[in-house]
Amino acid sequence: EITEIAICIVLMYRFATMATTLFFWLPIDILSYINWSKHKDEETQELTVVRKLKGYQEVLIIIGIIVWTVTVGYLISGLNISTDFYSNERLETVVTYIDACASAVGVANGLFIFFRLREQWIAWYICALLETIINILTGQYVLLILKLGYFTNTTYGYIKWSRYIRTHSENKPSLF
């Protein structure tokens, strides 16, 4: 997390992601670790009990992501920050809104992780896709190798968690 913050500061870009990492991810990582250690699987202590969202919860989260993206994107696009990654103002605005959306999905993802929800893997897919788009638009092609690793890890995690939820559906605790 600290490396990502430093890179954003040095390169003078992706400020929504940087702020989200600084003020959200650092604390949520610690809180999630504590929460997960309190919800061990009864059969296998190395596992944590995981769950999935209900339909109406998904709709509310999507609405929140849209509001965050528009609000934060608008605020950050109004800043006059000079960087070498943008060839024109329109590209800078597009990347700013994509970054705002990635940070919104990232916040939802952090909450999904904290509450041990399978939807975190879908959020990882969306974040990796949005970051891939940013990397392509800004010419950071070498980072696409990293995104391939993200997609591979996310696919593995989603399959494992889905299998766990299917096999433990009768003991599934409710989120609310």
MODELLER restraints for C-alpha pairs under 7 A, 6 or more apart:
rsr = mdl.restraints
at = mdl.atoms
rsr.add(forms.Gaussian(group=physical.xy_distance, feature=features.Distance(at['CA:1:A'], at['CA:21:A']), mean=6.41, stdev=0.5))
rsr.add(forms.Gaussian(group=physical.xy_distance, feature=features.Distance(at['CA:1:A'], at['CA:26:A']), mean=6.98, stdev=0.5))
rsr.add(forms.Gaussian(group=physical.xy_distance, feature=features.Distance(at['CA:5:A'], at['CA:18:A']), mean=5.25, stdev=0.5))
rsr.add(forms.Gaussian(group=physical.xy_distance, feature=features.Distance(at['CA:5:A'], at['CA:21:A']), mean=6.91, stdev=0.5))
rsr.add(forms.Gaussian(group=physical.xy_distance, feature=features.Distance(at['CA:5:A'], at['CA:22:A']), mean=6.93, stdev=0.5))
rsr.add(forms.Gaussian(group=physical.xy_distance, feature=features.Distance(at['CA:8:A'], at['CA:14:A']), mean=6.07, stdev=0.5))
rsr.add(forms.Gaussian(group=physical.xy_distance, feature=features.Distance(at['CA:8:A'], at['CA:15:A']), mean=6.79, stdev=0.5))
rsr.add(forms.Gaussian(group=physical.xy_distance, feature=features.Distance(at['CA:8:A'], at['CA:18:A']), mean=6.15, stdev=0.5))
rsr.add(forms.Gaussian(group=physical.xy_distance, feature=features.Distance(at['CA:12:A'], at['CA:83:A']), mean=6.04, stdev=0.5))
rsr.add(forms.Gaussian(group=physical.xy_distance, feature=features.Distance(at['CA:14:A'], at['CA:99:A']), mean=6.04, stdev=0.5))
rsr.add(forms.Gaussian(group=physical.xy_distance, feature=features.Distance(at['CA:16:A'], at['CA:99:A']), mean=6.20, stdev=0.5))
rsr.add(forms.Gaussian(group=physical.xy_distance, feature=features.Distance(at['CA:16:A'], at['CA:100:A']), mean=5.54, stdev=0.5))
rsr.add(forms.Gaussian(group=physical.xy_distance, feature=features.Distance(at['CA:16:A'], at['CA:103:A']), mean=6.00, stdev=0.5))
rsr.add(forms.Gaussian(group=physical.xy_distance, feature=features.Distance(at['CA:17:A'], at['CA:99:A']), mean=6.42, stdev=0.5))
rsr.add(forms.Gaussian(group=physical.xy_distance, feature=features.Distance(at['CA:17:A'], at['CA:103:A']), mean=5.07, stdev=0.5))
rsr.add(forms.Gaussian(group=physical.xy_distance, feature=features.Distance(at['CA:20:A'], at['CA:103:A']), mean=6.16, stdev=0.5))
rsr.add(forms.Gaussian(group=physical.xy_distance, feature=features.Distance(at['CA:25:A'], at['CA:110:A']), mean=6.87, stdev=0.5))
rsr.add(forms.Gaussian(group=physical.xy_distance, feature=features.Distance(at['CA:28:A'], at['CA:110:A']), mean=6.48, stdev=0.5))
rsr.add(forms.Gaussian(group=physical.xy_distance, feature=features.Distance(at['CA:32:A'], at['CA:113:A']), mean=6.69, stdev=0.5))
rsr.add(forms.Gaussian(group=physical.xy_distance, feature=features.Distance(at['CA:32:A'], at['CA:114:A']), mean=4.49, stdev=0.5))
rsr.add(forms.Gaussian(group=physical.xy_distance, feature=features.Distance(at['CA:35:A'], at['CA:114:A']), mean=6.81, stdev=0.5))
rsr.add(forms.Gaussian(group=physical.xy_distance, feature=features.Distance(at['CA:36:A'], at['CA:48:A']), mean=6.26, stdev=0.5))
rsr.add(forms.Gaussian(group=physical.xy_distance, feature=features.Distance(at['CA:39:A'], at['CA:48:A']), mean=5.64, stdev=0.5))
rsr.add(forms.Gaussian(group=physical.xy_distance, feature=features.Distance(at['CA:39:A'], at['CA:49:A']), mean=5.89, stdev=0.5))
rsr.add(forms.Gaussian(group=physical.xy_distance, feature=features.Distance(at['CA:40:A'], at['CA:47:A']), mean=5.91, stdev=0.5))
rsr.add(forms.Gaussian(group=physical.xy_distance, feature=features.Distance(at['CA:40:A'], at['CA:48:A']), mean=4.42, stdev=0.5))
rsr.add(forms.Gaussian(group=physical.xy_distance, feature=features.Distance(at['CA:40:A'], at['CA:49:A']), mean=5.95, stdev=0.5))
rsr.add(forms.Gaussian(group=physical.xy_distance, feature=features.Distance(at['CA:41:A'], at['CA:47:A']), mean=5.39, stdev=0.5))
rsr.add(forms.Gaussian(group=physical.xy_distance, feature=features.Distance(at['CA:41:A'], at['CA:48:A']), mean=5.10, stdev=0.5))
rsr.add(forms.Gaussian(group=physical.xy_distance, feature=features.Distance(at['CA:41:A'], at['CA:49:A']), mean=5.19, stdev=0.5))
rsr.add(forms.Gaussian(group=physical.xy_distance, feature=features.Distance(at['CA:50:A'], at['CA:116:A']), mean=4.96, stdev=0.5))
rsr.add(forms.Gaussian(group=physical.xy_distance, feature=features.Distance(at['CA:50:A'], at['CA:117:A']), mean=5.78, stdev=0.5))
rsr.add(forms.Gaussian(group=physical.xy_distance, feature=features.Distance(at['CA:50:A'], at['CA:118:A']), mean=6.79, stdev=0.5))
rsr.add(forms.Gaussian(group=physical.xy_distance, feature=features.Distance(at['CA:50:A'], at['CA:165:A']), mean=6.68, stdev=0.5))
rsr.add(forms.Gaussian(group=physical.xy_distance, feature=features.Distance(at['CA:51:A'], at['CA:116:A']), mean=6.18, stdev=0.5))
rsr.add(forms.Gaussian(group=physical.xy_distance, feature=features.Distance(at['CA:51:A'], at['CA:117:A']), mean=4.81, stdev=0.5))
rsr.add(forms.Gaussian(group=physical.xy_distance, feature=features.Distance(at['CA:51:A'], at['CA:118:A']), mean=5.99, stdev=0.5))
rsr.add(forms.Gaussian(group=physical.xy_distance, feature=features.Distance(at['CA:51:A'], at['CA:165:A']), mean=6.41, stdev=0.5))
rsr.add(forms.Gaussian(group=physical.xy_distance, feature=features.Distance(at['CA:51:A'], at['CA:172:A']), mean=6.71, stdev=0.5))
rsr.add(forms.Gaussian(group=physical.xy_distance, feature=features.Distance(at['CA:52:A'], at['CA:117:A']), mean=4.94, stdev=0.5))
rsr.add(forms.Gaussian(group=physical.xy_distance, feature=features.Distance(at['CA:52:A'], at['CA:118:A']), mean=5.18, stdev=0.5))
rsr.add(forms.Gaussian(group=physical.xy_distance, feature=features.Distance(at['CA:52:A'], at['CA:119:A']), mean=6.42, stdev=0.5))
rsr.add(forms.Gaussian(group=physical.xy_distance, feature=features.Distance(at['CA:53:A'], at['CA:117:A']), mean=6.81, stdev=0.5))
rsr.add(forms.Gaussian(group=physical.xy_distance, feature=features.Distance(at['CA:65:A'], at['CA:101:A']), mean=6.84, stdev=0.5))
rsr.add(forms.Gaussian(group=physical.xy_distance, feature=features.Distance(at['CA:65:A'], at['CA:104:A']), mean=5.29, stdev=0.5))
rsr.add(forms.Gaussian(group=physical.xy_distance, feature=features.Distance(at['CA:65:A'], at['CA:105:A']), mean=6.38, stdev=0.5))
rsr.add(forms.Gaussian(group=physical.xy_distance, feature=features.Distance(at['CA:68:A'], at['CA:104:A']), mean=6.00, stdev=0.5))
rsr.add(forms.Gaussian(group=physical.xy_distance, feature=features.Distance(at['CA:69:A'], at['CA:97:A']), mean=6.42, stdev=0.5))
rsr.add(forms.Gaussian(group=physical.xy_distance, feature=features.Distance(at['CA:69:A'], at['CA:100:A']), mean=4.95, stdev=0.5))
rsr.add(forms.Gaussian(group=physical.xy_distance, feature=features.Distance(at['CA:69:A'], at['CA:101:A']), mean=4.65, stdev=0.5))
rsr.add(forms.Gaussian(group=physical.xy_distance, feature=features.Distance(at['CA:69:A'], at['CA:104:A']), mean=6.38, stdev=0.5))
rsr.add(forms.Gaussian(group=physical.xy_distance, feature=features.Distance(at['CA:72:A'], at['CA:100:A']), mean=5.83, stdev=0.5))
rsr.add(forms.Gaussian(group=physical.xy_distance, feature=features.Distance(at['CA:73:A'], at['CA:96:A']), mean=5.80, stdev=0.5))
rsr.add(forms.Gaussian(group=physical.xy_distance, feature=features.Distance(at['CA:73:A'], at['CA:97:A']), mean=4.51, stdev=0.5))
rsr.add(forms.Gaussian(group=physical.xy_distance, feature=features.Distance(at['CA:73:A'], at['CA:100:A']), mean=5.23, stdev=0.5))
rsr.add(forms.Gaussian(group=physical.xy_distance, feature=features.Distance(at['CA:76:A'], at['CA:96:A']), mean=6.78, stdev=0.5))
rsr.add(forms.Gaussian(group=physical.xy_distance, feature=features.Distance(at['CA:77:A'], at['CA:93:A']), mean=5.69, stdev=0.5))
rsr.add(forms.Gaussian(group=physical.xy_distance, feature=features.Distance(at['CA:77:A'], at['CA:96:A']), mean=6.04, stdev=0.5))
rsr.add(forms.Gaussian(group=physical.xy_distance, feature=features.Distance(at['CA:85:A'], at['CA:138:A']), mean=5.30, stdev=0.5))
rsr.add(forms.Gaussian(group=physical.xy_distance, feature=features.Distance(at['CA:86:A'], at['CA:92:A']), mean=5.49, stdev=0.5))
rsr.add(forms.Gaussian(group=physical.xy_distance, feature=features.Distance(at['CA:86:A'], at['CA:138:A']), mean=6.44, stdev=0.5))
rsr.add(forms.Gaussian(group=physical.xy_distance, feature=features.Distance(at['CA:95:A'], at['CA:134:A']), mean=6.14, stdev=0.5))
rsr.add(forms.Gaussian(group=physical.xy_distance, feature=features.Distance(at['CA:98:A'], at['CA:130:A']), mean=6.44, stdev=0.5))
rsr.add(forms.Gaussian(group=physical.xy_distance, feature=features.Distance(at['CA:102:A'], at['CA:127:A']), mean=5.34, stdev=0.5))
rsr.add(forms.Gaussian(group=physical.xy_distance, feature=features.Distance(at['CA:102:A'], at['CA:130:A']), mean=6.13, stdev=0.5))
rsr.add(forms.Gaussian(group=physical.xy_distance, feature=features.Distance(at['CA:105:A'], at['CA:123:A']), mean=6.04, stdev=0.5))
rsr.add(forms.Gaussian(group=physical.xy_distance, feature=features.Distance(at['CA:105:A'], at['CA:127:A']), mean=6.55, stdev=0.5))
rsr.add(forms.Gaussian(group=physical.xy_distance, feature=features.Distance(at['CA:106:A'], at['CA:127:A']), mean=6.80, stdev=0.5))
rsr.add(forms.Gaussian(group=physical.xy_distance, feature=features.Distance(at['CA:109:A'], at['CA:120:A']), mean=4.98, stdev=0.5))
rsr.add(forms.Gaussian(group=physical.xy_distance, feature=features.Distance(at['CA:109:A'], at['CA:123:A']), mean=5.50, stdev=0.5))
rsr.add(forms.Gaussian(group=physical.xy_distance, feature=features.Distance(at['CA:112:A'], at['CA:119:A']), mean=6.41, stdev=0.5))
rsr.add(forms.Gaussian(group=physical.xy_distance, feature=features.Distance(at['CA:112:A'], at['CA:120:A']), mean=5.12, stdev=0.5))
rsr.add(forms.Gaussian(group=physical.xy_distance, feature=features.Distance(at['CA:113:A'], at['CA:120:A']), mean=5.96, stdev=0.5))
rsr.add(forms.Gaussian(group=physical.xy_distance, feature=features.Distance(at['CA:118:A'], at['CA:158:A']), mean=6.95, stdev=0.5))
rsr.add(forms.Gaussian(group=physical.xy_distance, feature=features.Distance(at['CA:118:A'], at['CA:161:A']), mean=6.24, stdev=0.5))
rsr.add(forms.Gaussian(group=physical.xy_distance, feature=features.Distance(at['CA:121:A'], at['CA:154:A']), mean=5.80, stdev=0.5))
rsr.add(forms.Gaussian(group=physical.xy_distance, feature=features.Distance(at['CA:121:A'], at['CA:157:A']), mean=6.79, stdev=0.5))
rsr.add(forms.Gaussian(group=physical.xy_distance, feature=features.Distance(at['CA:121:A'], at['CA:158:A']), mean=5.50, stdev=0.5))
rsr.add(forms.Gaussian(group=physical.xy_distance, feature=features.Distance(at['CA:124:A'], at['CA:154:A']), mean=6.52, stdev=0.5))
rsr.add(forms.Gaussian(group=physical.xy_distance, feature=features.Distance(at['CA:125:A'], at['CA:151:A']), mean=6.48, stdev=0.5))
rsr.add(forms.Gaussian(group=physical.xy_distance, feature=features.Distance(at['CA:125:A'], at['CA:154:A']), mean=6.68, stdev=0.5))
rsr.add(forms.Gaussian(group=physical.xy_distance, feature=features.Distance(at['CA:128:A'], at['CA:147:A']), mean=6.06, stdev=0.5))
rsr.add(forms.Gaussian(group=physical.xy_distance, feature=features.Distance(at['CA:128:A'], at['CA:150:A']), mean=6.58, stdev=0.5))
rsr.add(forms.Gaussian(group=physical.xy_distance, feature=features.Distance(at['CA:128:A'], at['CA:151:A']), mean=6.95, stdev=0.5))
rsr.add(forms.Gaussian(group=physical.xy_distance, feature=features.Distance(at['CA:132:A'], at['CA:144:A']), mean=6.41, stdev=0.5))
rsr.add(forms.Gaussian(group=physical.xy_distance, feature=features.Distance(at['CA:132:A'], at['CA:147:A']), mean=6.56, stdev=0.5))
rsr.add(forms.Gaussian(group=physical.xy_distance, feature=features.Distance(at['CA:135:A'], at['CA:141:A']), mean=6.16, stdev=0.5))
rsr.add(forms.Gaussian(group=physical.xy_distance, feature=features.Distance(at['CA:135:A'], at['CA:143:A']), mean=6.74, stdev=0.5))
